[in-house]
Amino acid sequence: MAARSNMAAAFVYQLLLCAAAAIVVNAQRHTASDNPSTYNIGGVLSNFDSEEHFHTIISTLNFNQQYVPRKVTYYNKTIRMDKNPIKTVFNVCNKLIEKRVYAVVVSHEQTLGDLSPAAVSYTSGFYSIPVIGISSRDAAFSDKNIHVSFLRTVPPYYHQADVWLELLSHFLYTKVIIIHSSDTDGRAILGRFQTTSQTYYDDVDVRATVEMIVEFEPKLESFTEHLIDMKTAQSRVYLMYASAEDAQVIFRNAAEFNMTGEGHVWIVTEQALHASNTPAGVLGLQLEHAHSDKGHIRDSVYVLASAIKEMISNETIAEPPKDCGDSAVNWESGKRLFQYLKTRNITGETGQVAFDDNGDRIYAAYDVINIRENQKQHVVGKFSYDSLQLRAKMRMRINDSEIIWGGKQKRKPEGIMIPTHLKVLTIEEKPFVYVRRMGDDEFRCEPDERPCPLFNASDATANEFCCRGYCIDLLIELSKRINFTYDLALSPDGQFGHYILRNSSGAMTLRKEWTGLIGELVNERADMIVAPLTINPERAEYIEFSKPFKYQGITILEKKPSRSSTLVSFLQPFSNTLWILVMVSVHVVALVLYLLDRFSPFGRFKLSHSDSNEEKALNLSSAVWFAWGVLLNSGIGEGTPRSFSARVLGMVWAGFAMIIVASYTANLAAFLVLERPKTKLSGINDARLRNTMENLTCATVKGSSVDMYFRRQVELSNMYRTMESNNYVTAEQAIQDVKKGKLMAFIWDSSRLEYEASKDCELVTAGELFGRSGYGIGLQKGSPWTDAVTLAILEFHESGFMEKLDKQWIFHGSVQQNCELFEKTPNTLGLKNMAGVFILVGVGIAGGVGLIIIEVIYKKHQVKKQKRLDIARHAADKWRGTIEKRKTIRASLAMQRQYNVGLMASHTPGTISLAVDKRRFPRLGQRLGPERAWPGDAAEVLRIRKPHELMVKPRPAQNALPPRYSPGYTSDVSHLVV
């Protein structure tokens, strides 16, 4: 069942295909039946023979079934070309357009000019009637804004620029001088040459560059002024577009300047080739079938028939306009027919016939003509269509052995004047170029140096400098090897060069203007650059490079991170937690030692019956001193534990101290002596470089090859925007800032940075190389010295000369070995590393001095306080003694009075007691203070009198003071008894 279904589906599909084919055939029949069966072809021809041939071709065409469908007939309508373009216009309207012609074939004599063909083109184009020219070659007919429906089977004159480029490519000429007239065709051939050179010749080694453009006004009288400028140029290849009359003047003056002989190459167009004084050795072009009107008539008719045939099968063709009176006529079929004509590609009598978008003939064949003596023309080559190739194209074939060059030479000229004295520029870039200013008393540079003045363009002065280095030695060897002399100078603006986009004068496009060394070379103010010039695509587009004399890349320079040599760097071996634990352990062990020795029965704490000469017991202060002494490995002379338990703990603590001290010593050596810091960055892919938020400054040199590299790399765009504002003018400034720590990372050529790192052990390159390239010698485009310089550099690489320069100038063997030795040898500890220890000692000394001052002050305060207490205590003791004495005296006197009362009761009452009372209390109410009993009142001291003196002497006066009692008075009053 499935098979039957597939067969039915296939049958239905075939029926549908047949139906569709029938519909298409019917549509074509319907279209063909709607189209005219007769077609009139007009002809505006220059002579009777052309008219007859045109009629014959049309008659023959009707029997050619390949080009003419069935029931279609072509008829010819011709008129004669008139010298007067006005009459030509009327003839076209009255004799051609009225006949309803579908196209017009135009031919004219060269002597008639191009006004009459232009009149035919204007008139026919106004009504969209296609016009096929068979002899008009002016550039004006390529303008479709004016000649809207004009095609031609002959190429315009300016297409010869394509053949010029093929000739230059064949002869390997890369620098030329173009001489052209200032008319439309002259400027058109220049534009064609430049455009085609840039479009189709991408290889820099093949592309021809124009060294000089010489434009002259037609109808020349003298060309001498232009020849003077041309003689100073390097190129000796002249491409000339000029009429026969102007070429005759140019050749005459060039011969006077000896510019047509040996070493000079002249390549001219068809018109100049017909000058009467064309020198021998000139190469020119001659279009094949240029004067074969019959062949072009035949090809134009068949091209038209091919287009109409295809149009009949595809479209409905309306009849053309019937008169010139209706200006509103818009024949759309004529416009469509013109588009079909431009797509034709047939093989005719004049070769392969095809057209470009402007309707100009392409694939036109040319003969290469060599002028011999007596103006004889000899064909030495052909530029023709090669149909055998897979891709149909034009091909140049030249028999070099048949060419006779200027001065009757068989050997091809170099095409350029090779100067033997060159202007060489360089730039200061260590170690490749060292620059030293010449002193006032110096007249010449050292033997290993070369003069390299710096010219100031602003005031046209020169400062004298001397240069030496890697590149200077290379330049000296190059000049010896390939035999040239030179003048060496420094870059005027001190830069390698970068381009600035500027608006072209009178155009909206931007063009690149180069500065620095590149600008001097592009503007041809220098011949060669011998410097560490990086080869990159932007520069190679405008200048020539030799093969690299040194391969290198881009790397990063940074300063080695310094070790953390702070004031407390000696604490680095242990963490903060470990230090805290050690401090706590010291005091905990001291406390336990004190407690063990305190409560042990074998401790040194004295009892009441102990010997007074025994050593003092271990107190808490001594225990702390013991713990610190063991830890710091200092001698312990006193205060050691006595009990066995405390001594066991002491031994364990000694073992702990030994381990801690040994570990600290080992780690201190690792941290402060053997540690080597690593680079901060890992390379260009380091996240800190690519992250714009990080506080890490990096830079390069403005307008340098490294700067251009970052512009090209899309993935580095964020990094480039960050570093663009930090870029430096010179590499020297950036390196100095890296040394000072102002710049963290400098991105530059690896050769220079490796040199700086080998010279200064504090600098280091980070990461691997990236953006690998090479240093080359720069030359002008098309310089004749390029190949010679390249071959010499290759020989230098093979002979080991470049390796010798590397060792001498870049690596500095001894310096690099010193850096390696420095890396492998432990650092000597200095004050910066151990300053914290000295500060700790100083703090200890200052603390001790401070404590002793506090102790002295405190002791003085205590002594004064003790003296005051002693004085107060002594005064109190004396006061108490005085009071006790007074109490004793009172008691004694009271007892005496009692005794006297008892004794005098029988004698004279009141003698003794009354006398004593009166003497003690002379006044009533007077209080005797305790101060009157103070010793020292010698005048009032009571004298101890004998009893008989008391009885004999009279009583004192009532106002006499009572005698004071001396402190030595006692309570013994037995001597008072009578």
URZI-V345843 format. One record per helix or strand of 3 or more residues. SS is the DSSP state (H for helix, E for strand). FROM is the first residue (numbers start at 0). TO is the last residue. If there is no record, write none. Layout:
ss/from/to
SS/FROM/TO
SS/FROM/TO
This chain:
ss/from/to
H/1/33
E/37/44
H/47/60
E/72/79
H/84/94
H/96/98
E/100/105
H/109/111
H/114/125
E/129/132
H/138/141
E/149/151
H/156/170
E/174/180
H/183/199
E/208/215
H/223/230
E/236/240
H/243/255
E/264/267
H/269/272
E/282/286
H/292/313
H/331/341
E/344/347
E/350/354
E/365/370
H/372/374
E/376/385
E/392/397
H/399/401
E/420/425
E/432/436
E/452/455
E/460/462
E/464/467
H/469/481
E/484/489
E/498/502
E/509/513
H/515/521
E/527/533
H/536/539
E/549/558
H/568/570
H/575/598
H/619/630
H/643/671
H/686/689
H/704/711
H/713/723
H/730/739
E/744/748
H/749/758
E/762/778
H/785/798
H/800/810
H/812/823
H/830/903
H/910/919
H/929/932
H/937/939
H/946/951
H/973/975
